[in-house]
Amino acid sequence: MAQVTLRTVVKKYGALQVVHGIDLDIDDSEFVVLVGPSGCGKSTTLRMIAGLEPISGGEIVIGDRVVNDLPPRHRNISMVFQNYALYPHMTVRENLGFSLKIAKRAQGEIDRAVDEAAEILSLTEYLDRKPGALSGGQRQRVAMGRAIVRHPDVFLFDEPLSNLDAKLRTQMRTEIKKLHQKVKSTIVYVTHDQVEAMTLADRIVIMRDGHIEQIGTPLEVFEAPTNTFVATFIGSPPMNLLEGRVAQDAVALANGITVPVPEAFRAHVTDGQEVILGVRADNLMPVGHAMPMEGAHAAFDMTVNLSEPLGTETLLFATLAGEEVQAKMLNPRPVASGEQLRFQLDLTRCHLFDAQSRQSLR
């Protein structure tokens, strides 16, 4: 396997710049996920690593080689696409071994590599079938197997699960995680789905408009978002954001509501400063239907506008300081629209962002 390093990498299409000098270090055997909204530059970045797109500036290093001018076949990478890209007239065995056949490897070597990949991905019983006789998940496993047989330095995945239904996506996430544990490979994975990113990644790279907004472990980007974009992009439902002003160790929100400044932020704010209070639904819960809050917390009444029962919990939409916010109810019961409940807010889990820069004030 190998490290992957991007040094001030730029991509332009004529006068249009879509990737703006990004720097990224991916360790050997690390699983890194590039995530962000459509058009953020994540797939373009992956294609530049693969050599399918020429870079406009900077440097890409795989292992100890600068690969800027190397064609894809000389980079020793394997790429798995979202549309599988299988040959429909070939059996699974033939699809898996095709790249090795083209490379003129010995038939015995091809057979061993195909059998090994089929064993890893539980495809042995399907080796004599053609892609048309396989389910979507099985086809995606064949696509991954075709990458495995080459023993590449780096695996690249370009939104491989986007064509699958919700149940299959969950199953395939598990398959990909198991694959990484078995082959101990370096993986760069692109998705727009933050759940995929959170469940698969060792580290997440969050992109927007061709820039990297934050790099960190799933827990780091969830618990310590660097700005409001990351705060609302990572986590489901998105973080609630409420505008306010600091006044005497409190955040004054609309309609006369005040919330104490969370202790972690007190040294970083000044009286009169305009801020944004960030609150996740998991930390805003009705009294009596919440996890016990051991640290500092605030309480206030809110009117419920809508409830979404989810079985073990209910998602509540309510009004706070003139804004609709989302809260969680554990130990749920039916909640009627217009019902008023007392909610408690875990201050130790709240965030403060500067209102102008929208950067975290931690």
Order of alpha helices (4+ residues) and beta strands (2+ residues): beta-beta-beta-alpha-beta-beta-beta-alpha-alpha-alpha-beta-alpha-beta-alpha-beta-beta-alpha-alpha-beta-beta-beta-beta-beta-beta-beta-beta-beta-beta
